[in-house]
Amino acid sequence: MTAETQAESAGETQDARDGIVQSAIPPEELARLSDDVISALKTVYDPEIPADIYELGLIYKIDIEDDRMVKIAMTLTAPGCPVAGEMPGWVENAVGAVEGVSGVEVSMTFDPPWTPDRMSEEAQVAVGWY
């Protein structure tokens, strides 16, 4: 019996063997929450750049935990950004308003530092780089 066959007969999934953790949130609800969280993030703008923080590539990671707590790792365009103290609160408020989210935790990181190559094509168009 191969490892794959053994895993199938034991009721394991490929995801479990690869170390991917399955959510207790039903897949369709997780997809809706993910879409709604991203939509909420797209309402938050860097006041110095005419593009939202999601398209700018300032969001490094979004985790939705089983209790529907959303943890977001983000950065700023520069460590000395004038809204560094305010932007995490803007993110918390926007994402916290999403139906089904139990809470929001925002952490800031500058590793790796943000660079313009993280911007989506949409953001590049918005700032006139395309």
Sequence and secondary structure as in RCSB ss.txt:
>XXXX:A:sequence
MTAETQAESAGETQDARDGIVQSAIPPEELARLSDDVISALKTVYDPEIPADIYELGLIYKIDIEDDRMVKIAMT
LTAPGCPVAGEMPGWVENAVGAVEGVSGVEVSMTFDPPWTPDRMSEEAQVAVGWY
>XXXX:A:secstr
  HHHHHHHTT  HHHHTT    SS HHHHHHHHHHHHHHHTT B TTSSSBTTTTT EEEEEE TT EEEEEE 
 SSTT TTTTTHHHHHHHHHHTSTT  EEEEEE  SS   GGGS HHHHHHTT  
